[in-house]
Amino acid sequence: MEFFNQLILAVSVASFITFQVLFHYLSSWVSTCVSPGFKKLSEKQKIEWNSRTVSTFHALVVGIFCLYILHFDDAVNEDPVWGDPALVKLNVAITTGYLISDLLLIFYHWKAIGDKFFVVHHLAALYAYYYVLGQGLLPYFANFRLLAEFSTPCVNQRWFFEVLGYPKSSKPNIANGVMMAVIFFLVRIAVMPIYYERMFSIYGTEAFYRLPFGGRSAWMCSSICLDVMNVMWMHRIARGCYRVLRSRRKLEEDAQHNGKIE
């Protein structure tokens, strides 16, 4: 067990270092090769670009690991409260390293990417992950929540298109917007019944009462608050997607109409 705790610590530290290297060195180099428009950005925009690139990489790594655990980790799926948290701890350790790295970057580049909401979000997440990494509690639910990371790449891509000057009515922007709405719904809204059905099946059981009060409170309160925000965000995304699709359709109808007149 002592060796495993050291492994978790090593993964967290390695994760922190990796994301720092990605931000300071690799992101700019790759972005320059992939997108010529990167060189034309302001210094502030480049900082946010690199931050979002790192965010996208983290989301894909953790999200894929999360799916693997949900499909193949029988111990966690059969006992969501006290099941063997080994793989979940590794995944959460990667996220912990990322969150600490991102917090450091937010504070250091506050004028460019400073955001009080993200500071609160990261600190709250680290508090919840303490119970997973420190005590191995609720591995299934901790891992399930990481499914939400799959919506991050599309959200970041939307910002990339915007800063590069792509019109909102352009095909790449619309395709990404529709994909963002669909994925956000699938990984943050559609999964709610599964999550809460599992939560209610645990409530009142012996496994539930074995949880410390702090762990129970962090789990239930954070879940409700997070999903209230998810519903609000989904409403805004859906409205934005509808407006863009409607304006695109209107432009196409106008173009067809003008073509017939000519």
Disulfide bonds with the S-S distance in Angstrom:
none
